[in-house]
Amino acid sequence: MDKIYISGKISGVSHEECMNKFEGGIQKLRRLNLFGVSPYQGDEGRTWQQYMKEDIKLMMNCVKPDP
């Protein structure tokens, strides 16, 4: 099953709104038999750079390997 990285605005958005939007994206993809990968974990207090390091790892795990 292909993994699709879900991208969306997090900065300046409430925790509840982020959870709803990212979970909604996962559910929509699931109905299409696709696997959604969400960068939003609800962890607060980390720096933008710390989040980006983790997000890039998540994105790279969604890339199909070269044949």
N, C-alpha and C positions, 0 to 999 in steps of 0.2 A: 504494500500500500504506500503510495506517495505521501510524503510529509510536506505540508505547506506551512510556511512561517507566516503568522498573522502579524501584521504591522499596524500600528495606530498610535495616536497621540496619547501620551501618558502625563507629561508635564502639565501642571495646572488643571488637571482633571481629578475629580474626587475618586477616592478608592472605590466607592460603590459603582460609579459610572464606568470606571475602567473594568471592574469585574464583570458587569453586565455586558459591556460591548465585546470584550475578549471571549467570554463564555458563549455569547451569542454567535460569534464567528466560528468557534469550535463546533457548536451544534449544527450550524448551517453546513459546514464542510462534512460533518459526520453523516448528514442526510444524503450527501452526494457520494458517500463511501470513500471519503478522503480523511486524512489524519491531520488535524490542525495543531500546530505548535505555537503556543502563546508565550511571549516574553514576559507577560505580566504575572508576577507571583504575589503581588501585594506587599512585597518587602519594602519597607520605607526606611529612610535613614542612610542609604548608601549614596555615593556620589554618582553623577552622570557617567563618569568614566568607568566606575565599577559595574554599573548596569550594562554599558555598552560592551565591555569585555565578555560578559556572560551572554548577551544577545548575539554577538557575532559567532560565538560557539554554537548557539542554537541554530542560527541561520545556516552555518556550514554543515550541520548535521541534516539539513533538508536538501542539500545539493546532491543530485544524482552523480554517482561516480562515473568517470570516463570509461567508455567501453574497452 
